[in-house]
């Protein structure tokens, strides 16, 4: 039985692309957290204003409910930038595994520049990096650098997860 996976990282790190490809590889459902934002959140971000925790709370609750409805596996792309946000998701589904797509501001900035029309303006990238709290040692997950192909990221994640599962089975 596979646990739900949250592909996390700042805007432009490739969460949706990697998440969809990973879900296809694992043959599990995929959802994009962007689709769970209420209209007020989208309007705020489109106007160039970062969300605050009160904006994020109901959004994270909806994501947590989706994860809880997929205990046998599913992939959700979600920024999950702070530990407290990941804790909120874990309250719904304790078994979540995180795949943190990490990269430099320059790499992510180049990626964002190639996404015209996305609701998250590049000007908010700095605030995303300032908010980001990397996975801590007690959180289930792995961080993988985004400066490689999608297939390489997925292979690295799957092999890391497979080796960890093998160790846990011993």
N, C-alpha and C positions, 0 to 999 in steps of 0.2 A: 504494500500500500504506500503510495507516494503522498507526501505532504504538499499543501499548496505552496507556491513559490511567488514571492514578490520581487520583481525586477525593479530595483531602486536606483536613484541617482538624480543629479540636477537635470534641469530641462536641457534637451539637446544631447544627452548622453547616449541615446539610442534605446531607451526603455521599451518603447512600443514595438520597434522593429525587432529587437532581440527577444522580447517577450512573446511576440506572435510566432517567431521562428522556433523558439524553445517549446512553446505549447504544441506546435505542429510536430516537432521531433518526439515529444513525450506522449503525443496523442491525447491531450487533455484540453479542456476549455480555456479560452483566453479572454481576458477583459482588460480594457484600458481605463485607468482611474480618471483620465480626462473626461470620459463619458459620464462620470458620476458627479461632476461639479454642478451645483445649482447655477442658474443663469446669473445671479448676482456675483458669484465668484468669477465667472468668465468675463463679465463686464469690468470688474475691478482689475483683473490681470491685463485685459486688452487695453485698458487706460494707462497701464504701466505702473500700477500700484501692487505691491506684494500683499499676499493674503496674511492675515494674522491668525492666531490660534483659534479664535472664536469662529472665523470663517472656515477653518479646516475641520473643526470638530464634527459637524454633521456629515461632511464629505467622507472623513475617515470612518465614521460609523457605517455608512453605506458600503464602503469597501470591505470593512470587517465582516459585515453580514454576508457579502458575496463569498468571501474566503471561507466562512463558516459553512456555507452551503456546498462547498467543494472539498470536503475533508479527504477525499481519495485522490486529490490532485487537481490542480488548476493553476494557471499563471496569470498574475495581475501585474500590470506595469503601474507603478506608483512611486512618486518621488520619495516618500518616507524619509525625509531629510533628518529629522530629529529622533532621538531615542524615545522620547515621550510619544511620538506618533506611532512608532513601531510597537511600543508597549500597548497603545490603544488597539492596534490591529490584533496583537497577541491575545488581548482579553476576549476576542471573538473566536480566535483559532490559535491555540498555543503552539501548534506544531509547525507554524510558518517557517519556511526557509527563505533567506534573503540572498539575492544576487545583486551586489552593489557594483554598478558600472561606474568606474572611476576614471578620471582623466584630468588633464591640466585645463586651466581656464582658456588657454590658447586653442587647444584641440577642440574643446566643447564649443568655444566661440566660433570656430570655423564651421563646425557642424550646424550650429544655429543659423549662421549666415546663409546656409544653403537651403533653409526651410522657409521660404516666403509665405506669408499668410497665416502662420501659426499664431494662436492667440497669445502666447507667451513672448513678449518682446525681448530682444537680446539685452536690453538695458537692465532687465531683472536678473541676469546671470550672476552678477556680482553678489546680489543679496542671497541668491541660492547657495553660492559657495560659502558665504558668511554663516548661513543657517545650518549647513551640512555638518552632521555629527556622524563620523564613520562608525561602522559596526563595532561593537565592543566584544571582548573575548567571550562573554557569556551569551552572546546572541548567535543563533544558528544561521550560518551563512558564510559567504565568501565574497571577496572583492576581486574584480577582474578589470584590467586596464582596457579601455575602449579603443585604444590605438592599434586595432587589428581587425581582421574580417569578422563578420557576424558568425560564420561557421567556426572560426577559431575560438571565439568567445564561448559559443555553445559547447564545443568539444572540451574546452578547458573546464567549464562548469560541470558537465556530465562526468568527466573523469575524476574531478575532485570529489563530487558527490558519491560516485561509485566507490572510490577508495575509502572514503569516510564510512560508508555503509558497511563495507567489508570489515573494517576494523571494529565497528560496533557489533557486528554479528559474532565476533570471536568470543 
